[in-house]
Amino acid sequence: MPQRIAIVAVIVLGLMLILQVLLAAGLPLGHFAWRGRYRVLPAALRWASLAAAGVLGLAAWVVLARAGLVAPGAAPAVVPVATWE
């Protein structure tokens, strides 16, 4: 069951990541993010969306590693710390 929950969480994180990447690319999806203030994000918010995509990708990796679905990598101690274990 925890692996299924992890997969659902990663799907949600992946969808949010895709949205942030599309926003960073300049697509007119600003009404979905950043309080809907801009149709196309200005440069500063595009960079912020790109940074958010990186954080979301890292979070997805941590969830998958915690569930044992991917290898934790060179620093396996990061996964328990990131998940408050």
BAVOMAR-907453 format. One record per atom (N, C-alpha, C, O): x, y negated, z; residue number from 1; residue in three letters. Coordinates in nm, 2 decimals. Each point is the difference from the previous one (the first is absolute). Last residue first. Layout:
# residues N
        x        y        z     i    aa
        X        Y        Z   NUM   ala
...
***
This chain:
# residues 85
        x        y        z     i    aa
     1.23    -1.09     0.92    85   glu
     0.00     0.14     0.06    85   glu
     0.08     0.00     0.12    85   glu
     0.01     0.11     0.07    85   glu
    -0.15    -0.47    -0.41    84   trp
    -0.02     0.00     0.14    84   trp
    -0.01     0.13     0.07    84   trp
    -0.07     0.03     0.09    84   trp
     0.17    -0.15    -0.56    83   thr
    -0.13     0.05     0.03    83   thr
    -0.03     0.01     0.15    83   thr
    -0.09     0.07     0.04    83   thr
     0.51    -0.22    -0.23    82   ala
    -0.10    -0.07    -0.08    82   ala
    -0.14     0.04     0.04    82   ala
    -0.10    -0.07    -0.03    82   ala
     0.47     0.30     0.22    81   val
    -0.01    -0.14     0.05    81   val
    -0.11    -0.08    -0.07    81   val
    -0.07    -0.07     0.07    81   val
     0.16     0.51    -0.21    80   pro
    -0.07     0.00     0.13    80   pro
    -0.01    -0.14     0.06    80   pro
    -0.10    -0.04     0.06    80   pro
     0.33     0.07    -0.48    79   val
    -0.14     0.04    -0.01    79   val
    -0.07     0.01     0.13    79   val
    -0.10    -0.06     0.02    79   val
     0.58    -0.02    -0.07    78   val
    -0.08    -0.12    -0.03    78   val
    -0.15     0.04     0.00    78   val
    -0.08    -0.08     0.05    78   val
     0.44     0.39     0.00    77   ala
    -0.04    -0.06     0.13    77   ala
    -0.09    -0.12    -0.03    77   ala
    -0.07    -0.05     0.09    77   ala
     0.30     0.31    -0.44    76   pro
    -0.13     0.05     0.04    76   pro
    -0.05    -0.06     0.14    76   pro
    -0.12     0.02     0.03    76   pro
     0.46    -0.15    -0.43    75   ala
    -0.02    -0.04     0.13    75   ala
    -0.13     0.05     0.06    75   ala
    -0.10    -0.08     0.01    75   ala
     0.24     0.18    -0.46    74   ala
     0.12     0.00     0.07    74   ala
    -0.01    -0.03     0.15    74   ala
     0.08     0.04     0.08    74   ala
    -0.52     0.15    -0.31    73   gly
     0.11    -0.07    -0.06    73   gly
     0.13     0.01     0.09    73   gly
     0.01     0.08     0.09    73   gly
    -0.48     0.12    -0.06    72   pro
     0.02    -0.13     0.06    72   pro
     0.12    -0.07    -0.05    72   pro
     0.01    -0.12     0.03    72   pro
    -0.32     0.47    -0.32    71   ala
     0.11     0.00     0.09    71   ala
     0.02    -0.14     0.06    71   ala
    -0.01    -0.10    -0.07    71   ala
    -0.48     0.26    -0.06    70   val
     0.12    -0.04    -0.07    70   val
     0.11     0.01     0.10    70   val
    -0.02    -0.01     0.12    70   val
    -0.40     0.14     0.02    69   leu
    -0.02     0.03    -0.14    69   leu
     0.12    -0.05    -0.09    69   leu
     0.01     0.04    -0.11    69   leu
    -0.12    -0.06     0.61    68   gly
     0.08     0.11    -0.05    68   gly
    -0.01     0.03    -0.14    68   gly
     0.03     0.11    -0.05    68   gly
    -0.22    -0.47     0.34    67   ala
    -0.09     0.12    -0.02    67   ala
     0.08     0.12    -0.05    67   ala
    -0.05     0.11    -0.01    67   ala
     0.27    -0.52     0.08    66   arg
    -0.05     0.04     0.13    66   arg
    -0.09     0.12    -0.01    66   arg
     0.00     0.09     0.09    66   arg
     0.17    -0.29    -0.49    65   ala
     0.10     0.07     0.08    65   ala
    -0.05     0.05     0.13    65   ala
     0.04     0.11     0.04    65   ala
    -0.33    -0.36    -0.31    64   leu
     0.02     0.13    -0.06    64   leu
     0.11     0.07     0.08    64   leu
    -0.01     0.12     0.02    64   leu
    -0.09    -0.55     0.12    63   val
    -0.11     0.08     0.02    63   val
     0.02     0.14    -0.05    63   val
    -0.02     0.10     0.06    63   val
     0.35    -0.43    -0.15    62   val
     0.00     0.04     0.14    62   val
    -0.12     0.09     0.03    62   val
     0.02     0.10     0.07    62   val
     0.00    -0.28    -0.50    61   trp
     0.11     0.10     0.02    61   trp
     0.00     0.04     0.14    61   trp
     0.02     0.12     0.03    61   trp
    -0.32    -0.46    -0.13    60   ala
    -0.04     0.12    -0.06    60   ala
     0.10     0.11     0.02    60   ala
    -0.03     0.12     0.03    60   ala
     0.15    -0.55     0.10    59   ala
    -0.10     0.06     0.10    59   ala
    -0.05     0.13    -0.06    59   ala
    -0.03     0.09     0.08    59   ala
     0.32    -0.34    -0.35    58   leu
     0.07     0.05     0.11    58   leu
    -0.10     0.07     0.10    58   leu
     0.03     0.11     0.05    58   leu
    -0.22    -0.34    -0.41    57   gly
     0.07     0.12    -0.05    57   gly
     0.08     0.07     0.12    57   gly
     0.00     0.12     0.01    57   gly
    -0.21    -0.53     0.08    56   leu
    -0.10     0.10    -0.02    56   leu
     0.07     0.13    -0.05    56   leu
    -0.04     0.11     0.05    56   leu
     0.31    -0.49    -0.02    55   val
    -0.04     0.05     0.14    55   val
    -0.10     0.11    -0.01    55   val
     0.01     0.10     0.07    55   val
     0.11    -0.31    -0.47    54   gly
     0.12     0.08     0.05    54   gly
    -0.04     0.05     0.14    54   gly
     0.04     0.12     0.03    54   gly
    -0.35    -0.40    -0.23    53   ala
     0.01     0.13    -0.07    53   ala
     0.11     0.08     0.05    53   ala
    -0.02     0.12     0.01    53   ala
    -0.01    -0.56     0.14    52   ala
    -0.10     0.09     0.06    52   ala
    -0.01     0.13    -0.06    52   ala
    -0.02     0.10     0.07    52   ala
     0.31    -0.42    -0.26    51   ala
     0.05     0.05     0.13    51   ala
    -0.10     0.09     0.07    51   ala
     0.03     0.10     0.06    51   ala
    -0.17    -0.31    -0.45    50   leu
     0.10     0.10    -0.03    50   leu
     0.07     0.06     0.13    50   leu
     0.02     0.12     0.01    50   leu
    -0.33    -0.47     0.03    49   ser
    -0.07     0.12    -0.04    49   ser
     0.10     0.11    -0.04    49   ser
    -0.02     0.12     0.03    49   ser
     0.19    -0.54     0.07    48   ala
    -0.05     0.06     0.12    48   ala
    -0.08     0.13    -0.03    48   ala
     0.01     0.09     0.07    48   ala
     0.15    -0.35    -0.43    47   trp
     0.11     0.06     0.07    47   trp
    -0.05     0.07     0.13    47   trp
     0.05     0.11     0.03    47   trp
    -0.36    -0.35    -0.26    46   arg
     0.03     0.12    -0.08    46   arg
     0.12     0.07     0.06    46   arg
     0.00     0.12     0.01    46   arg
    -0.14    -0.53     0.17    45   leu
    -0.09     0.11     0.04    45   leu
     0.03     0.13    -0.08    45   leu
    -0.02     0.11     0.05    45   leu
     0.26    -0.51    -0.16    44   ala
     0.03     0.04     0.14    44   ala
    -0.08     0.12     0.04    44   ala
     0.05     0.09     0.07    44   ala
    -0.14    -0.28    -0.50    43   ala
     0.12     0.07     0.01    43   ala
     0.03     0.05     0.14    43   ala
     0.05     0.11     0.02    43   ala
    -0.56    -0.19    -0.13    42   pro
     0.12    -0.08    -0.02    42   pro
     0.12     0.09     0.03    42   pro
     0.00     0.10     0.06    42   pro
    -0.47     0.13    -0.21    41   leu
     0.08    -0.05     0.11    41   leu
     0.12    -0.09    -0.04    41   leu
     0.06     0.03    -0.11    41   leu
    -0.56     0.03    -0.11    40   val
     0.14     0.05    -0.03    40   val
     0.09    -0.06     0.11    40   val
     0.00    -0.12     0.02    40   val
    -0.43     0.03     0.08    39   arg
    -0.03     0.11    -0.10    39   arg
     0.13     0.07    -0.04    39   arg
     0.01     0.12     0.00    39   arg
    -0.08    -0.36     0.49    38   tyr
     0.05    -0.02    -0.14    38   tyr
    -0.05     0.11    -0.09    38   tyr
    -0.01     0.12     0.05    38   tyr
    -0.13    -0.13     0.41    37   arg
     0.02    -0.15    -0.03    37   arg
     0.04    -0.02    -0.14    37   arg
    -0.04    -0.10    -0.06    37   arg
    -0.06     0.51     0.35    36   gly
    -0.07    -0.04    -0.12    36   gly
     0.01    -0.14    -0.05    36   gly
    -0.08    -0.05    -0.07    36   gly
     0.31     0.30     0.45    35   arg
    -0.12    -0.08     0.03    35   arg
    -0.08    -0.05    -0.12    35   arg
    -0.09    -0.08     0.01    35   arg
     0.46     0.39    -0.04    34   trp
     0.05    -0.14     0.04    34   trp
    -0.12    -0.09     0.02    34   trp
     0.01    -0.12    -0.05    34   trp
    -0.15     0.52    -0.25    33   ala
     0.11    -0.01     0.10    33   ala
     0.03    -0.14     0.03    33   ala
    -0.05    -0.09    -0.07    33   ala
    -0.28     0.24    -0.25    32   phe
     0.01     0.12     0.08    32   phe
     0.10    -0.01     0.12    32   phe
     0.00     0.08     0.09    32   phe
    -0.06    -0.41    -0.45    31   his
    -0.12     0.00     0.09    31   his
    -0.01     0.12     0.09    31   his
    -0.08     0.00     0.09    31   his
     0.42    -0.07    -0.43    30   gly
     0.02    -0.07     0.13    30   gly
    -0.12     0.00     0.09    30   gly
     0.02    -0.02     0.12    30   gly
     0.11     0.21    -0.58    29   leu
    -0.07     0.08     0.10    29   leu
     0.01    -0.07     0.14    29   leu
    -0.02     0.06     0.10    29   leu
     0.21    -0.12    -0.61    28   pro
    -0.10    -0.08     0.07    28   pro
    -0.09     0.07     0.10    28   pro
    -0.12     0.01    -0.02    28   pro
     0.65     0.10    -0.12    27   leu
    -0.13     0.02    -0.05    27   leu
    -0.10    -0.08     0.08    27   leu
     0.02    -0.03     0.12    27   leu
     0.48     0.06    -0.07    26   gly
    -0.07    -0.12    -0.05    26   gly
    -0.14     0.03    -0.06    26   gly
    -0.06    -0.09    -0.06    26   gly
     0.41     0.36     0.30    25   ala
     0.02    -0.01    -0.15    25   ala
    -0.07    -0.11    -0.06    25   ala
     0.02    -0.03    -0.11    25   ala
    -0.07     0.14     0.57    24   ala
     0.13    -0.05    -0.02    24   ala
     0.03    -0.02    -0.15    24   ala
     0.08    -0.09    -0.03    24   ala
    -0.48     0.30     0.15    23   leu
    -0.01    -0.15     0.04    23   leu
     0.14    -0.06    -0.02    23   leu
     0.01    -0.11    -0.05    23   leu
    -0.04     0.57    -0.02    22   leu
    -0.07    -0.07    -0.10    22   leu
    -0.01    -0.15     0.03    22   leu
     0.01    -0.08    -0.09    22   leu
     0.18     0.35     0.41    21   val
     0.09     0.00    -0.11    21   val
    -0.07    -0.08    -0.12    21   val
     0.06    -0.08    -0.07    21   val
    -0.32     0.17     0.46    20   gln
     0.11    -0.10     0.02    20   gln
     0.09    -0.02    -0.11    20   gln
     0.05    -0.11    -0.03    20   gln
    -0.38     0.45     0.00    19   leu
    -0.06    -0.14     0.00    19   leu
     0.11    -0.10     0.02    19   leu
     0.00    -0.10    -0.07    19   leu
     0.13     0.54     0.12    18   ile
    -0.03    -0.03    -0.14    18   ile
    -0.06    -0.14    -0.01    18   ile
     0.04    -0.08    -0.09    18   ile
     0.02     0.25     0.52    17   leu
     0.13    -0.03    -0.06    17   leu
    -0.02    -0.04    -0.15    17   leu
     0.06    -0.10    -0.04    17   leu
    -0.43     0.25     0.28    16   met
     0.04    -0.13     0.04    16   met
     0.13    -0.05    -0.06    16   met
     0.02    -0.11    -0.04    16   met
    -0.16     0.55    -0.04    15   leu
    -0.09    -0.09    -0.07    15   leu
     0.03    -0.15     0.04    15   leu
     0.00    -0.09    -0.08    15   leu
     0.24     0.43     0.30    14   gly
     0.04    -0.01    -0.14    14   gly
    -0.09    -0.09    -0.08    14   gly
     0.05    -0.08    -0.08    14   gly
    -0.15     0.18     0.53    13   leu
     0.12    -0.08     0.00    13   leu
     0.04    -0.02    -0.15    13   leu
     0.04    -0.11    -0.04    13   leu
    -0.39     0.41     0.11    12   val
    -0.04    -0.14     0.03    12   val
     0.11    -0.10    -0.01    12   val
    -0.01    -0.10    -0.05    12   val
     0.12     0.55     0.00    11   ile
    -0.08    -0.04    -0.11    11   ile
    -0.05    -0.14     0.02    11   ile
     0.01    -0.09    -0.09    11   ile
     0.21     0.30     0.44    10   val
     0.09    -0.04    -0.10    10   val
    -0.07    -0.04    -0.13    10   val
     0.05    -0.09    -0.07    10   val
    -0.30     0.25     0.43     9   ala
     0.06    -0.12     0.04     9   ala
     0.09    -0.05    -0.11     9   ala
     0.01    -0.12    -0.03     9   ala
    -0.20     0.54    -0.02     8   val
    -0.10    -0.11    -0.02     8   val
     0.06    -0.13     0.04     8   val
    -0.03    -0.10    -0.07     8   val
     0.30     0.47     0.14     7   ile
    -0.02    -0.02    -0.14     7   ile
    -0.10    -0.11    -0.03     7   ile
     0.02    -0.08    -0.09     7   ile
     0.05     0.21     0.54     6   ala
     0.12    -0.07    -0.06     6   ala
    -0.02    -0.03    -0.14     6   ala
     0.03    -0.11    -0.05     6   ala
    -0.35     0.38     0.25     5   ile
    -0.01    -0.14     0.05     5   ile
     0.11    -0.08    -0.06     5   ile
    -0.02    -0.12    -0.04     5   ile
     0.05     0.57    -0.03     4   arg
    -0.11    -0.05    -0.08     4   arg
    -0.02    -0.15     0.04     4   arg
    -0.02    -0.08    -0.09     4   arg
     0.33     0.33     0.34     3   gln
     0.05    -0.03    -0.13     3   gln
    -0.11    -0.06    -0.09     3   gln
     0.04    -0.08    -0.08     3   gln
    -0.16     0.21     0.52     2   pro
     0.08    -0.12     0.00     2   pro
     0.06    -0.03    -0.14     2   pro
     0.02    -0.12    -0.04     2   pro
    -0.27     0.53     0.10     1   met
    -0.08    -0.12     0.00     1   met
     0.09    -0.13     0.00     1   met
    -0.04    -0.09    -0.07     1   met
***
